[in-house]
Structures are given as structure tokens and as C-alpha cells.
């Protein structure tokens, strides 16, 4: 059951001029399921992406990197669920390329102008013939307002589609930012087993796109963890169609650049947090905030140690204030010169530990009161500097084991 997450209202998910989405049933893994998405982009659109750091990356990830590097100008994206096309060797690469060639033929563009994405079961042969047979239906379905339908079609173990939108005014012009994502398990920074697509009609210099997509990923999808696994297929893509009509943004530190940056990051963070809220078997949404670090990297290091710990996560599931597990995670996070007598630990408004030991006023019933909540903030003060960082995670439940034990069934 998702944690304080509801399905997006299609009326709140705003079309982005220059982007159309079409959905079809291709029978990739199961019959009568919408599992294929075609996205077309207006000529002159700019696209940048960041991808999994897993060295065993999927065939579509390899092709996306190559097609973006070719700078042919992306005009379409092809997304399938039900099959990850990972661990499939040269045959998987050939099949992914075949789908790009087929879509390019339908649209009258070059194969290098198509970016392929897959998600689903690893090490199974991609049924590219079914995908190619489903292309005409997906193309016939193309429409500017099919974002929510597309979000549904890319789901795997997700229980709800994930979509978000923002609008800002730049030079008197309305600029839209809309995104969708999928992900519920195999979630860890670098990135998550997620596909994320954010589009805007802003006019932005192509040279800024890679910096903006990386910054957005680092502030959103690279700050979530569900189970500590890094997927083979993670992809986050930023699209700018240049349809809004304002003066080109040439610096992100300008007023217009900051407005766009903040809107893109806000959409990415909403999608990233939705992934955690819909984490496999999740019953609680947990923010881990680490302050007082010597550097932001140090704070993230400690936050991830807490957020990845199965012992911490199962304690939260049980609402068991066994909070020494959090202190233990801080201790093994890898900061060699950490002074344990300077550590302060808070659970929401409850001061749990001070000077590295139990706070004299802490009562276990106060800790349990907070741990029974569906949303919880763990805050650690290292008292080593002025840096801070936050990550978002969830508890680890019995249902997580059940979902993943039966994943291929």
C-alpha cells in the first residue's frame, strides 16, 4: 500500500508543447496490458540523460548512450515494460537496435534519432517482433495529453503511476515542466531501477542540458534508496522542446535559468519521492537528514548508511524504537575520524541521543510514538561542520520479500 501517495489526476499533468505520447498493448510479457510507449519530439528538441552506473548495463542503455553521443538530434523514444533486455549479450543489443530501426522507418527519421528504454525481468530475450508489431497502434495513439497513460504503461511492480507538473513564467512566457517515472524496487542511488522522463518547452542552450539533468538527478533520484540494489536499466532523461518562445537561457545562474532549474528539480524530486512512497511493501516514508558534516559528501555517506541498513529499516517496519541501530550505522559509515561523543540523534521532535549516548530525557514510548507514524524524519547532527544532506527511504517489510520472491510468477 503506497505511503500517502495517490494516482495523479490527468488534468493536473500538463501537456508539453512539442511532445506527444502513444500507448499500445504489445504483449511483451503479458497479454492485454499496455506495455509499449512511443514518444515523439518536435524538431529542434534537445535531449540529455544520465544512466545506471551498474557496469552490467542493459542493451537499451548502451544504445541510448551511443545515440546521444552521435548528436543526431533525438526525435523519438521507445519504452517497453515486461522485459529489461539486460544480460542478453549481443543478441539483446541487436534486438534493441531492430526496434529503433522499425520506429525510425515509421516516423521517417534516422535510427540514431530514437532512444530505446526497457524495464522488467533481466536475462530474458526481448520479443522485438511483438514490440515492432505494436508500433502502428502506439503511433496512432499519439497525443499531447497522454502522460498519465504513459506513466501507467511503464510500470512494473509499481502500484500507482507517477507523474508531476510545474509551470513558471519566464520573460512573460508560460513554461511547462512535466515528468513521469516508474520504480518500486531495486532502488538505490546511482540511480534507481527507474525510468524517468522530464520534458519542458523551455528554450535552453544545448550546452546546459547535461549539467541540468545531472544536477536534477543528484538532487532527486540519486537521493532515494529502497533496498540498496543498483539496477541494470536506470535512465533519467531531460527533454527541452524550445517551444515556449522566450529568449534562450544561456546560464543556469541567471534569473530565467534559476526558475527553470528549480522547476525541473521540483518535478524530479516529486517523482523520486513517489518512487519511495510506492516502494515494494513500504508502509513508512522516511527522511534521513544529516547535518553538521565537514562536507556534503560526508553527510550523504552517513545518510545512506542509515537508509540502507536492513536492521534500521526492519525496526521502522515494526515500530520498534531499537534506535541504537541508527547510531551503529553512523559509526560504520566510513568516517575514520568521527568523534562519537559529538553525535546528536533526533526522531522527529524527540531528542534520542546526545554526546554519543542516550539523552537523559529520552523515553522509549516517545520513540515508539514517532515510529508508528507513516512519515518520519531521522536527523543526525555530526557537529563537524556546516554541510547537510538528506536522502529518502522506506521501511523493509515482509511484503517486500513476498513481492520479490514471486517477481517472475
C-alpha positions as CSV (number, residue, x, y, z in Angstrom):
1,X,0.0,0.0,0.0
2,X,1.7,3.3,-1.1
3,X,2.6,5.7,1.7
4,X,0.4,8.8,1.4
5,X,0.5,8.6,-2.4
6,X,-2.4,8.8,-4.8
7,X,-2.7,8.3,-8.5
8,X,-2.2,11.6,-10.4
9,X,-5.2,13.5,-11.8
10,X,-4.7,13.6,-15.6
11,X,-6.0,17.2,-15.5
12,X,-3.1,18.2,-13.3
13,X,-0.5,16.6,-15.6
14,X,0.2,19.3,-18.1
15,X,1.0,18.7,-21.8
16,X,4.3,20.0,-23.0
17,X,4.2,21.6,-26.5
18,X,6.4,19.6,-28.8
19,X,5.9,16.2,-27.0
20,X,3.3,13.5,-28.0
21,X,2.9,10.1,-26.4
22,X,1.2,7.0,-27.7
23,X,0.5,3.7,-25.9
24,X,-0.2,0.2,-27.1
25,X,-0.6,-3.4,-25.9
26,X,2.3,-5.4,-27.4
27,X,2.2,-8.5,-25.3
28,X,5.8,-8.1,-24.2
29,X,5.3,-10.3,-21.2
30,X,1.5,-10.4,-20.5
31,X,-1.4,-10.2,-22.9
32,X,-4.0,-7.3,-22.6
33,X,-1.6,-5.0,-20.8
34,X,-0.5,-1.6,-22.0
35,X,3.3,-2.1,-22.1
36,X,4.6,-0.1,-25.1
37,X,5.1,3.7,-25.2
38,X,6.2,5.8,-28.2
39,X,7.2,9.4,-27.5
40,X,7.8,11.8,-30.4
41,X,9.6,15.2,-30.1
42,X,9.4,18.3,-32.2
43,X,12.3,19.0,-34.5
44,X,14.8,21.1,-32.7
45,X,14.3,19.5,-29.3
46,X,17.4,18.9,-27.2
47,X,17.8,15.8,-25.0
48,X,20.3,14.8,-22.3
49,X,20.4,11.8,-20.0
50,X,22.1,10.1,-17.1
51,X,22.1,6.3,-16.8
52,X,22.9,3.5,-14.4
53,X,26.4,3.1,-13.1
54,X,26.0,-0.6,-13.0
55,X,28.7,-2.0,-15.3
56,X,26.3,-4.8,-16.3
57,X,24.1,-2.3,-18.1
58,X,21.2,-3.2,-20.4
59,X,21.3,-3.1,-24.2
60,X,19.0,-0.1,-24.4
61,X,21.2,1.8,-22.0
62,X,24.2,1.2,-24.2
63,X,22.3,2.3,-27.3
64,X,20.9,5.4,-25.6
65,X,24.4,6.5,-24.7
66,X,25.6,5.9,-28.2
67,X,22.7,7.7,-29.9
68,X,23.0,10.7,-27.6
69,X,26.8,10.8,-28.3
70,X,26.1,10.8,-32.0
71,X,24.3,14.2,-31.7
72,X,21.9,13.3,-34.5
73,X,19.1,15.1,-32.7
74,X,16.6,12.9,-30.8
75,X,13.2,12.8,-32.3
76,X,11.6,9.8,-30.6
77,X,11.7,7.5,-27.6
78,X,10.5,3.9,-27.4
79,X,9.8,2.4,-24.0
80,X,8.7,-1.2,-23.1
81,X,7.9,-2.8,-19.8
82,X,7.9,-6.5,-19.0
83,X,11.4,-7.2,-20.3
84,X,14.6,-5.4,-19.3
85,X,16.7,-6.7,-22.2
86,X,19.7,-6.9,-19.8
87,X,22.1,-9.7,-19.5
88,X,21.2,-10.6,-23.1
89,X,24.6,-10.0,-24.8
90,X,25.0,-9.1,-28.4
91,X,21.6,-10.6,-29.3
92,X,19.9,-8.2,-26.9
93,X,21.7,-5.3,-28.4
94,X,20.7,-6.4,-31.9
95,X,17.1,-6.7,-30.9
96,X,17.0,-3.3,-29.3
97,X,18.5,-1.7,-32.4
98,X,15.9,-3.5,-34.5
99,X,13.2,-1.7,-32.6
100,X,14.9,1.6,-33.2
101,X,15.2,0.9,-36.9
102,X,11.5,-0.1,-37.1
103,X,10.2,3.0,-35.3
104,X,12.5,5.3,-37.3
105,X,11.1,3.8,-40.5
106,X,7.5,4.5,-39.4
107,X,8.4,8.1,-38.4
108,X,10.7,8.9,-41.3
109,X,13.7,9.6,-39.1
110,X,17.2,8.0,-38.6
111,X,17.6,5.1,-36.1
112,X,20.1,7.2,-34.2
113,X,17.3,9.7,-33.5
114,X,15.5,7.1,-31.5
115,X,16.3,6.3,-27.8
116,X,15.2,2.9,-26.6
117,X,14.3,2.1,-22.9
118,X,13.3,-1.2,-21.3
119,X,12.3,-2.3,-17.9
120,X,11.2,-5.7,-16.4
121,X,12.8,-9.1,-16.0
122,X,16.6,-9.4,-16.5
123,X,18.2,-12.1,-18.7
124,X,15.3,-12.9,-20.9
125,X,15.1,-12.4,-24.7
126,X,13.5,-9.2,-25.8
127,X,10.4,-10.1,-28.0
128,X,11.3,-7.4,-30.5
129,X,8.9,-8.8,-33.1
130,X,6.0,-8.1,-30.7
131,X,7.3,-4.6,-30.0
132,X,7.6,-3.8,-33.7
133,X,4.2,-5.2,-34.4
134,X,2.8,-2.9,-31.7
135,X,4.3,0.3,-33.1
136,X,1.5,1.2,-35.5
137,X,-1.1,1.2,-32.7
138,X,1.2,3.3,-30.5
139,X,1.8,5.8,-33.2
140,X,-1.9,6.0,-34.0
141,X,-2.5,6.8,-30.3
142,X,0.0,9.7,-30.2
143,X,-1.4,12.7,-28.3
144,X,-0.1,15.6,-26.2
145,X,-2.2,14.7,-23.1
146,X,-1.3,11.0,-22.7
147,X,1.3,11.5,-19.9
148,X,-0.7,9.6,-17.2
149,X,-1.5,6.7,-19.6
150,X,2.2,6.5,-20.4
151,X,3.1,6.5,-16.7
152,X,0.8,3.5,-16.3
153,X,2.3,1.7,-19.3
154,X,5.8,1.8,-18.0
155,X,5.0,0.4,-14.5
156,X,6.4,-3.0,-13.3
157,X,5.8,-3.7,-9.6
158,X,4.6,-0.1,-9.1
159,X,1.1,0.1,-7.6
160,X,0.4,3.6,-8.9
161,X,1.6,5.7,-11.9
162,X,3.9,8.6,-11.1
163,X,3.6,11.9,-12.8
164,X,4.2,15.6,-11.9
165,X,4.0,19.0,-13.5
166,X,5.0,22.6,-12.8
167,X,4.5,25.9,-14.6
168,X,6.7,29.0,-14.4
169,X,6.8,32.4,-16.1
170,X,10.0,33.2,-18.0
171,X,10.2,36.5,-19.8
172,X,6.4,36.8,-19.8
173,X,6.0,33.3,-21.4
174,X,4.4,30.3,-19.7
175,X,6.9,27.4,-19.4
176,X,5.7,23.9,-18.6
177,X,7.7,21.1,-17.0
178,X,6.1,17.7,-16.8
179,X,7.6,14.3,-16.0
180,X,6.7,10.6,-15.4
181,X,8.7,7.9,-13.7
182,X,8.5,4.2,-12.7
183,X,10.2,2.3,-9.9
184,X,9.3,0.5,-6.7
185,X,12.2,-2.0,-6.1
186,X,15.9,-2.5,-6.9
187,X,16.2,1.2,-5.8
188,X,19.4,2.7,-4.8
189,X,21.4,5.8,-5.7
190,X,23.4,5.6,-9.0
191,X,20.4,5.6,-9.8
192,X,17.4,3.5,-9.1
193,X,15.7,0.8,-11.1
194,X,13.7,3.5,-12.5
195,X,12.9,5.1,-15.7
196,X,12.3,8.9,-15.5
197,X,11.4,11.3,-18.2
198,X,11.0,15.0,-17.7
199,X,10.1,17.4,-20.5
200,X,9.9,21.2,-20.8
201,X,9.1,23.6,-23.6
202,X,11.8,26.0,-22.3
203,X,14.3,27.4,-24.7
204,X,17.7,26.4,-23.3
205,X,21.2,26.3,-24.7
206,X,22.1,22.7,-25.6
207,X,25.4,23.0,-23.7
208,X,23.4,23.4,-20.4
209,X,21.3,20.3,-20.8
210,X,23.7,17.7,-19.5
211,X,24.6,19.9,-16.5
212,X,20.9,20.4,-15.7
213,X,19.9,16.7,-16.0
214,X,22.9,15.7,-13.8
215,X,22.1,18.3,-11.1
216,X,18.4,17.3,-11.2
217,X,19.3,13.6,-10.8
218,X,21.7,14.3,-7.9
219,X,19.1,16.3,-6.1
220,X,16.3,13.7,-6.6
221,X,16.8,10.2,-8.0
222,X,20.3,9.9,-6.5
223,X,18.9,10.6,-3.0
224,X,16.5,7.7,-2.8
225,X,17.0,4.1,-1.7
226,X,14.6,1.2,-1.0
227,X,16.7,-1.9,-0.9
228,X,20.3,-0.9,-1.8
229,X,20.3,-2.6,-5.2
230,X,21.5,-0.8,-8.3
231,X,19.6,-1.7,-11.4
232,X,20.9,-2.5,-14.9
233,X,18.4,-0.2,-16.7
234,X,18.3,3.1,-14.8
235,X,17.7,6.0,-17.1
236,X,16.7,9.6,-16.5
237,X,16.2,11.8,-19.5
238,X,15.5,15.6,-19.8
239,X,13.9,17.0,-22.9
240,X,13.6,20.6,-24.0
241,X,11.4,21.3,-27.0
242,X,12.2,25.0,-27.3
243,X,8.5,25.8,-28.0
244,X,7.8,28.4,-25.2
245,X,9.0,31.4,-27.2
246,X,11.2,33.2,-24.6
247,X,14.7,34.3,-25.1
248,X,17.2,31.4,-24.9
249,X,18.5,30.5,-21.5
250,X,22.3,30.5,-21.7
251,X,23.2,30.4,-18.0
252,X,21.6,28.4,-15.2
253,X,22.6,31.1,-12.7
254,X,20.6,33.7,-14.4
255,X,17.1,34.6,-13.2
256,X,15.4,32.6,-16.0
257,X,17.9,29.7,-15.6
258,X,17.2,29.5,-11.9
259,X,13.4,29.4,-12.5
260,X,13.8,26.6,-14.9
261,X,16.3,24.7,-12.8
262,X,14.1,24.9,-9.7
263,X,11.0,23.7,-11.6
264,X,12.9,20.8,-13.2
265,X,14.3,19.7,-9.8
266,X,10.9,20.1,-8.1
267,X,9.3,17.7,-10.6
268,X,12.2,15.3,-10.3
269,X,12.0,15.3,-6.5
270,X,8.3,14.7,-6.6
271,X,8.8,11.7,-8.9
272,X,11.7,10.4,-6.8
273,X,9.8,10.6,-3.6
274,X,6.8,9.0,-5.2
275,X,9.0,6.0,-6.0
276,X,9.9,5.7,-2.3
277,X,6.3,6.1,-1.2
278,X,5.4,3.3,-3.6
279,X,8.4,1.1,-2.6
280,X,7.8,-2.6,-2.7
281,X,6.0,-3.4,0.6
282,X,6.6,0.0,2.1
283,X,4.5,1.2,5.0
284,X,6.5,4.2,6.0
285,X,8.2,7.1,4.2
286,X,11.4,8.1,6.0
287,X,13.6,11.2,5.5
288,X,17.1,10.8,6.8
289,X,18.6,14.3,7.4
290,X,22.3,14.6,8.3
291,X,23.6,18.0,9.4
292,X,26.8,19.3,10.8
293,X,29.1,17.5,8.4
294,X,32.5,18.5,7.2
295,X,31.2,18.1,3.6
296,X,28.0,17.3,1.8
297,X,29.6,14.0,0.6
298,X,30.3,13.1,4.2
299,X,26.7,13.8,5.2
300,X,25.4,11.7,2.3
301,X,27.7,8.9,3.3
302,X,26.2,8.8,6.8
303,X,22.6,9.2,5.5
304,X,23.0,6.3,3.1
305,X,24.5,4.0,5.8
306,X,21.3,4.6,7.9
307,X,18.9,4.3,4.9
308,X,20.5,1.1,3.5
309,X,20.6,-0.7,6.9
310,X,18.2,-3.7,6.9
311,X,18.3,-3.6,10.7
312,X,17.2,0.0,10.8
313,X,14.6,-0.5,8.1
314,X,13.0,-3.6,9.8
315,X,12.9,-1.7,13.1
316,X,10.9,1.0,11.5
317,X,8.5,-1.5,9.9
318,X,7.9,-3.0,13.4
319,X,7.7,0.5,15.1
320,X,10.4,-0.8,17.4
321,X,12.5,2.0,18.8
322,X,15.7,0.0,18.7
323,X,17.5,3.2,17.8
324,X,21.0,2.0,18.7
325,X,20.9,0.5,15.2
326,X,20.9,4.1,13.8
327,X,24.0,5.0,15.9
328,X,25.7,1.8,14.8
329,X,25.1,2.8,11.1
330,X,26.5,6.2,11.7
331,X,29.6,4.6,13.2
332,X,30.3,2.2,10.3
333,X,29.5,4.8,7.6
334,X,33.2,5.1,7.0
335,X,34.3,8.4,8.6
336,X,37.6,7.5,10.1
337,X,38.0,10.5,12.4
338,X,34.4,10.6,13.6
339,X,34.0,11.6,17.3
340,X,31.1,9.6,18.7
341,X,30.8,12.0,21.6
342,X,29.7,14.7,19.3
343,X,26.7,12.8,17.8
344,X,23.2,14.1,18.3
345,X,20.2,12.0,17.2
346,X,16.6,13.1,16.8
347,X,13.5,11.2,15.7
348,X,11.2,14.0,14.6
349,X,10.9,16.1,17.7
350,X,12.3,13.5,20.1
351,X,15.9,14.0,21.2
352,X,17.1,10.4,21.3
353,X,20.9,10.7,21.8
354,X,23.3,13.4,22.9
355,X,27.1,13.4,23.1
356,X,27.1,9.9,21.7
357,X,24.8,8.4,24.3
358,X,21.2,8.2,25.3
359,X,19.6,11.6,26.1
360,X,18.7,11.7,29.8
361,X,15.1,12.8,29.0
362,X,14.5,10.2,26.2
363,X,11.7,7.8,26.9
364,X,11.1,4.7,24.7
365,X,7.4,5.5,24.5
366,X,8.2,8.8,22.8
367,X,10.4,7.0,20.2
368,X,7.6,4.4,19.6
369,X,5.1,7.2,19.2
370,X,7.1,8.6,16.3
371,X,7.9,5.3,14.8
372,X,4.2,4.4,14.5
373,X,3.7,7.4,12.1
374,X,3.6,6.9,8.4
375,X,6.1,9.7,7.8
376,X,9.2,10.0,9.9
377,X,12.3,12.2,9.9
378,X,15.6,10.9,11.3
379,X,18.0,13.7,12.0
380,X,21.7,13.3,12.9
381,X,24.0,16.1,13.8
382,X,27.6,15.2,13.4
383,X,28.8,18.6,14.8
384,X,31.8,18.6,12.4
385,X,31.0,21.5,10.1
386,X,28.2,23.3,8.3
387,X,27.3,20.8,5.5
388,X,24.0,19.0,5.2
389,X,22.3,16.3,3.1
390,X,19.1,14.4,3.0
391,X,18.0,11.1,1.5
392,X,14.6,9.4,1.3
393,X,13.9,5.8,2.1
394,X,11.2,3.5,3.4
395,X,10.9,0.6,5.8
396,X,11.6,-3.0,4.9
397,X,8.6,-5.2,5.3
398,X,7.5,-8.9,4.9
399,X,5.7,-7.9,1.8
400,X,8.9,-6.8,0.2
401,X,10.2,-10.4,0.5
402,X,7.0,-11.8,-0.9
403,X,6.9,-9.4,-3.9
404,X,10.4,-10.2,-4.9
405,X,10.1,-13.9,-4.3
406,X,7.2,-14.0,-6.7
407,X,8.5,-11.4,-9.2
408,X,8.7,-13.7,-12.2
409,X,5.5,-15.5,-11.5
